[in-house]
Amino acid sequence: ADTPYQTHAPLYAAFIALQDVTEEMGPTMYIPRTFDEKSKGRKSFDEGGGGSESREEMLGTTKSLLATLKKGDVAIFDTRTLHAGTANRCSLRVLFNITFRNPKATEKIGHKGSMRPGYKDKLTLGQMREELAKSPCVSAETFGFMGDGLTREPTASALEASLGLSL
């Protein structure tokens, strides 16, 4: 997601590659200089230029940079920069994403943090590295044991199973 234009950069993001990210894995695409309100690409995107089809066309025809990264590389960017994931033709790409709020930015940023409550305090970076080392092409099953990270009210059958009971 891209942050709407503001005078001061509201957020800076750091994408840390926890595995090599190749073109086949759908690396993040950045459109240079679109953090600037005066940028032709930024203006076209913000105005919608006729709707989502025009935005898609603009994203597909504008010069962009791909963040193909080696394990341990970091891509740091101003979130006003237009960016998007590209088509993933291989497997999951696993990045550790950290955002920093700029104290000079006082306008609303339009979104909240993305840490799902069910993931908090559940996995260390060492455990993540171990899972990633098991296969060069990560799949949805790699972290399947983590679930979707959403918290729900437990059902009676889930409680029974977790307690080893039959009610």
HELIX and SHEET records of a PDB file:
HELIX    1   1 GLU A   23  MET A   25  5                                   3    
HELIX    2   2 LYS A   40  GLU A   47  1                                   8    
HELIX    3   3 GLY A   48  GLY A   50  5                                   3    
HELIX    4   4 SER A   52  THR A   61  1                                  10    
HELIX    5   5 PRO A  117  TYR A  119  5                                   3    
HELIX    6   6 LEU A  125  ALA A  133  1                                   9    
HELIX    7   7 GLY A  144  MET A  146  5                                   3    
HELIX    8   8 ALA A  156  LEU A  163  1                                   8    
SHEET    1   A 3 VAL A  74  ASP A  78  0                                        
SHEET    2   A 3 LEU A  11  ALA A  17 -1                                        
SHEET    3   A 3 LEU A  95  ARG A 101 -1                                        
SHEET    1   B 3 LEU A  65  LEU A  66  0                                        
SHEET    2   B 3 THR A  28  TYR A  30 -1                                        
SHEET    3   B 3 HIS A  83  GLY A  85 -1                                        
END                                                                             
